[in-house]
């Protein structure tokens, strides 16, 4: 599948010397505005801070704990503290847009990371996962499992948050791939990234559609909820065996890794958190130097199956 603009576009737009050896007249300070801390977000922010340290930057980190109003105030505080650039993963774009515009008016470059803000008038660039491709990889695998089926294939899709671009794009990619099947029916259930909602959604979906053949989880942290339901229904059959329900997801958490190793899940798409963090700082560096950068810098994940995930454990961020 043809993906969006990738990290290679950044390298073409910005000299390698700028990316690796910035020279500034004073110590530069990056304002790091984080929506909330959970496993994958910590992985990205750790990579950002490590790269910032390598570049000789100071970092002021603020965490909103999922409170959009708090993040709005925190961004205003970063502006008051005269940070040189702001790296932001938004709780909610609409709530923080005013603060971002205020930062933009003072000349502060703004890089959105991990969660795109496509309608923002303030963001200079985005760095994050290629969520459309990530969803497509899971959908492509699922479609291949049923390409010769003459029966209707009912698939449960556990959606992420409907106001999160990553969730929206993962769903788009998955459906783009799965719609190649002529006899597919997708049952989409929202979860808002909540595992309890994923559990109840899975229970309700199987009650209404007992012949569900596959499940796609927008985040693989919801796969344990799927396993619980399959066990309760005596449908927990390992991958490769008759009666197996095909399960895929996106993320790279330890939950997804363990489920794939055991064969209760067929495979997961693993996000490259380290490259995302490093690239975010490099884009900020280029902007601080007045260089032009690609607006969208996306990094596709890698799909690992039960057959090869253990051999690639070193590449699974959640399994480290």
C-alpha positions as CSV (number, residue, x, y, z in Angstrom):
1,X,0.0,0.0,0.0
2,X,1.2,3.5,-0.8
3,X,1.8,5.4,2.5
4,X,1.7,9.0,3.4
5,X,4.9,11.2,3.6
6,X,7.5,9.4,5.6
7,X,10.5,10.3,7.7
8,X,12.6,10.2,4.5
9,X,10.9,13.4,3.4
10,X,12.3,15.2,6.4
11,X,15.8,14.2,5.5
12,X,15.3,15.5,2.0
13,X,14.0,18.8,3.3
14,X,16.6,19.4,6.0
15,X,20.4,19.0,6.0
16,X,21.9,16.2,8.0
17,X,24.3,18.6,9.7
18,X,21.4,20.6,11.0
19,X,19.6,17.5,12.2
20,X,22.6,16.0,14.1
21,X,24.6,19.0,15.2
22,X,22.5,22.1,16.0
23,X,24.6,25.2,16.9
24,X,22.7,27.9,18.8
25,X,23.9,31.1,20.6
26,X,22.1,30.0,23.8
27,X,20.8,27.0,25.5
28,X,17.5,26.1,23.8
29,X,14.5,25.0,25.8
30,X,11.8,22.7,24.5
31,X,8.3,22.7,26.1
32,X,6.9,19.2,26.1
33,X,3.2,19.2,26.5
34,X,1.8,15.6,27.1
35,X,-1.8,14.6,27.2
36,X,-1.4,11.8,29.7
37,X,1.1,9.1,30.6
38,X,0.6,5.5,29.7
39,X,2.9,2.8,28.4
40,X,3.3,3.9,24.8
41,X,3.2,7.6,25.5
42,X,6.0,7.2,28.0
43,X,8.0,5.3,25.3
44,X,7.7,8.3,23.0
45,X,8.4,11.0,25.6
46,X,11.4,9.1,26.9
47,X,12.8,9.0,23.3
48,X,12.1,12.8,23.0
49,X,13.9,13.6,26.2
50,X,16.9,11.3,25.4
51,X,17.3,13.0,21.9
52,X,16.8,16.5,23.5
53,X,19.6,15.7,25.9
54,X,21.8,14.5,23.1
55,X,21.2,17.8,21.3
56,X,22.0,19.8,24.4
57,X,18.5,21.1,25.0
58,X,16.6,21.8,28.2
59,X,13.2,20.2,28.5
60,X,10.2,21.5,30.5
61,X,7.6,18.8,30.6
62,X,4.0,19.3,31.6
63,X,1.4,16.5,31.8
64,X,-2.3,17.2,31.5
65,X,-3.5,13.8,32.9
66,X,-6.3,13.8,30.3
67,X,-7.6,17.2,31.2
68,X,-7.9,19.4,28.1
69,X,-8.4,22.6,30.1
70,X,-5.4,21.9,32.2
71,X,-3.3,21.4,29.0
72,X,-4.6,24.7,27.7
73,X,-3.3,26.4,30.8
74,X,0.0,24.5,30.7
75,X,0.7,25.5,27.1
76,X,0.1,29.2,28.1
77,X,2.6,28.7,31.0
78,X,5.2,27.3,28.6
79,X,4.8,30.5,26.5
80,X,5.2,32.6,29.6
81,X,8.4,30.7,30.4
82,X,9.6,31.6,26.9
83,X,10.4,28.1,25.7
84,X,12.0,28.0,22.2
85,X,9.7,25.4,20.7
86,X,6.6,23.4,21.9
87,X,6.1,19.7,21.3
88,X,2.5,18.8,22.0
89,X,0.4,15.6,22.1
90,X,-3.1,17.1,22.5
91,X,-5.9,15.9,24.8
92,X,-8.3,17.7,22.5
93,X,-7.4,20.0,19.7
94,X,-10.4,22.4,20.0
95,X,-9.7,23.2,23.6
96,X,-6.0,23.9,23.2
97,X,-6.1,25.7,19.8
98,X,-6.3,29.1,21.4
99,X,-3.2,28.5,23.5
100,X,-1.4,27.1,20.4
101,X,-2.3,30.2,18.4
102,X,-1.0,32.4,21.2
103,X,2.3,30.5,21.1
104,X,2.4,30.8,17.3
105,X,2.0,34.6,17.5
106,X,5.1,34.9,19.7
107,X,7.1,33.0,17.1
108,X,7.4,29.7,18.9
109,X,7.5,26.7,16.5
110,X,5.0,24.0,17.3
111,X,5.4,20.3,16.5
112,X,2.5,17.9,17.2
113,X,3.6,14.4,18.0
114,X,1.9,11.0,18.1
115,X,-1.6,12.6,17.6
116,X,-2.2,14.7,14.5
117,X,-4.0,18.0,14.7
118,X,-5.0,18.3,11.0
119,X,-7.3,21.3,11.5
120,X,-4.9,23.4,13.6
121,X,-3.9,26.8,12.3
122,X,-0.9,26.9,14.6
123,X,0.9,23.6,14.2
124,X,4.0,23.7,11.9
125,X,4.5,19.9,11.6
126,X,3.3,16.6,12.8
127,X,5.4,13.5,13.6
128,X,3.7,10.2,14.5
129,X,2.6,6.8,13.4
130,X,1.3,6.1,9.9
131,X,-2.0,5.0,11.4
132,X,-3.7,4.4,8.0
133,X,-0.9,2.0,7.0
134,X,-0.9,0.4,10.5
135,X,-4.6,-0.4,10.2
136,X,-4.2,-1.5,6.6
137,X,-1.5,-4.1,7.6
138,X,-3.8,-5.7,10.1
139,X,-6.7,-5.6,7.7
140,X,-4.6,-7.1,4.9
141,X,-3.7,-10.0,7.1
142,X,-7.3,-10.6,8.1
143,X,-8.6,-10.4,4.5
144,X,-6.0,-13.0,3.4
145,X,-7.3,-15.4,6.0
146,X,-10.7,-15.4,4.4
147,X,-10.0,-14.7,0.7
148,X,-11.3,-18.2,-0.3
149,X,-14.3,-18.2,2.0
150,X,-17.7,-18.6,0.4
151,X,-19.5,-17.7,3.6
152,X,-20.2,-14.2,5.0
153,X,-17.3,-13.1,7.1
154,X,-18.4,-11.1,10.2
155,X,-15.7,-9.0,11.7
156,X,-15.8,-7.2,15.0
157,X,-13.9,-3.9,15.0
158,X,-13.1,-2.4,18.4
159,X,-12.8,1.3,17.5
160,X,-10.5,3.7,19.4
161,X,-11.7,7.1,20.4
162,X,-13.8,8.7,17.7
163,X,-12.1,12.1,18.3
164,X,-8.6,10.8,18.0
165,X,-7.0,10.9,14.6
166,X,-5.0,7.7,15.3
167,X,-8.2,5.8,16.0
168,X,-9.9,7.3,12.9
169,X,-7.0,6.5,10.6
170,X,-6.5,3.0,12.0
171,X,-10.1,2.2,11.2
172,X,-9.8,3.7,7.8
173,X,-6.8,1.6,6.9
174,X,-8.3,-1.6,8.3
175,X,-11.5,-1.1,6.3
176,X,-9.7,-0.2,3.2
177,X,-8.0,-3.6,3.3
178,X,-10.9,-5.7,4.5
179,X,-13.3,-4.3,2.0
180,X,-11.4,-6.3,-0.7
181,X,-13.5,-9.2,0.5
182,X,-16.8,-9.3,-1.3
183,X,-18.7,-11.1,1.6
184,X,-17.6,-9.1,4.6
185,X,-19.7,-7.5,7.4
186,X,-17.9,-5.3,9.9
187,X,-19.5,-4.7,13.3
188,X,-17.9,-1.6,14.6
189,X,-18.0,-0.9,18.4
190,X,-16.6,2.2,20.0
191,X,-14.3,1.8,23.1
192,X,-12.9,5.3,23.6
193,X,-9.6,3.4,24.3
194,X,-11.1,2.0,27.5
195,X,-10.6,-1.7,28.3
196,X,-13.8,-2.1,30.3
197,X,-15.7,-0.7,27.3
198,X,-13.8,-3.0,25.0
199,X,-14.9,-6.0,27.2
200,X,-18.6,-5.1,27.2
201,X,-18.5,-4.2,23.5
202,X,-17.0,-7.6,22.7
203,X,-19.5,-9.4,24.8
204,X,-22.4,-7.5,23.2
205,X,-21.1,-8.1,19.7
206,X,-20.7,-11.8,20.1
207,X,-24.2,-12.1,21.7
208,X,-25.7,-10.4,18.7
209,X,-23.4,-12.1,16.2
210,X,-22.3,-15.5,17.4
211,X,-20.5,-16.3,14.2
212,X,-17.9,-13.5,14.4
213,X,-14.9,-14.8,12.5
214,X,-12.3,-12.1,13.3
215,X,-11.6,-9.2,15.7
216,X,-9.6,-6.1,15.1
217,X,-8.6,-4.1,18.1
218,X,-7.5,-0.5,17.4
219,X,-5.1,-0.9,20.4
220,X,-3.7,-4.3,21.3
221,X,-4.2,-3.5,25.0
222,X,-7.8,-4.5,24.4
223,X,-6.8,-8.0,23.3
224,X,-7.0,-9.4,26.8
225,X,-10.7,-8.3,26.9
226,X,-11.2,-10.3,23.6
227,X,-9.5,-13.3,25.2
228,X,-11.8,-13.1,28.2
229,X,-14.9,-13.3,26.0
230,X,-13.5,-16.0,23.8
231,X,-12.7,-18.1,26.8
232,X,-16.1,-17.6,28.3
233,X,-17.7,-18.7,25.0
234,X,-15.3,-21.7,24.6
235,X,-14.0,-20.1,21.4
236,X,-10.4,-19.7,22.4
237,X,-8.7,-21.8,19.8
238,X,-5.0,-21.2,18.9
239,X,-4.1,-19.6,15.6
240,X,-3.8,-22.2,12.8
241,X,-6.5,-24.5,14.3
242,X,-10.1,-25.1,13.1
243,X,-12.5,-22.7,14.7
244,X,-9.9,-20.1,15.5
245,X,-11.2,-16.5,15.7
246,X,-8.6,-14.3,13.9
247,X,-7.4,-11.5,16.2
248,X,-5.2,-8.6,15.3
249,X,-4.4,-5.2,16.8
250,X,-2.1,-2.1,16.6
251,X,0.3,-0.8,19.2
252,X,3.1,-3.1,20.4
253,X,2.2,-3.5,24.1
254,X,3.2,-6.4,26.2
255,X,-0.4,-7.5,26.2
256,X,-0.3,-7.7,22.4
257,X,3.0,-9.4,22.4
258,X,2.0,-12.1,24.9
259,X,-1.3,-12.8,23.1
260,X,0.5,-13.2,19.8
261,X,3.2,-15.5,21.2
262,X,0.6,-17.7,22.8
263,X,-1.4,-17.8,19.5
264,X,-4.6,-16.4,20.9
265,X,-3.9,-13.4,18.7
266,X,-2.6,-13.8,15.1
267,X,-0.5,-10.7,14.9
268,X,0.0,-7.1,15.9
269,X,1.3,-4.0,14.3
270,X,4.1,-2.5,16.4
271,X,4.7,1.2,16.4
272,X,8.2,2.6,16.2
273,X,8.2,4.8,19.3
274,X,11.9,5.5,19.4
275,X,12.0,6.8,15.8
276,X,8.9,8.9,16.5
277,X,10.5,10.6,19.5
278,X,13.9,11.2,17.8
279,X,12.2,12.6,14.7
280,X,10.0,15.0,16.7
281,X,13.1,16.6,18.2
282,X,14.9,16.7,14.8
283,X,11.9,18.5,13.2
284,X,11.9,21.0,16.1
285,X,15.6,21.6,15.5
286,X,15.0,22.2,11.8
287,X,12.3,24.7,12.6
288,X,14.4,26.5,15.1
289,X,17.1,26.8,12.4
290,X,14.5,28.3,10.0
291,X,14.6,25.3,7.7
292,X,11.6,24.0,5.8
293,X,10.2,20.6,6.9
294,X,7.5,18.3,5.7
295,X,4.2,19.1,7.4
296,X,3.4,15.4,7.9
297,X,6.2,13.0,8.9
298,X,4.7,9.6,9.5
299,X,6.4,6.4,10.5
300,X,4.7,3.1,9.7
301,X,4.8,0.2,12.1
302,X,5.8,-3.4,11.5
303,X,3.3,-6.4,11.5
304,X,4.5,-9.4,13.4
305,X,2.6,-12.7,13.6
306,X,2.6,-15.7,15.9
307,X,5.3,-17.3,13.6
308,X,7.9,-14.5,14.0
309,X,7.1,-12.3,16.9
310,X,9.2,-14.1,19.5
311,X,12.2,-13.9,17.2
312,X,11.7,-10.2,17.0
313,X,11.1,-9.5,20.7
314,X,13.9,-6.9,20.7
315,X,11.8,-4.8,18.3
316,X,8.6,-4.9,20.4
317,X,8.7,-1.9,22.7
318,X,6.2,-3.3,25.2
319,X,8.1,-6.6,25.6
320,X,11.4,-5.0,26.6
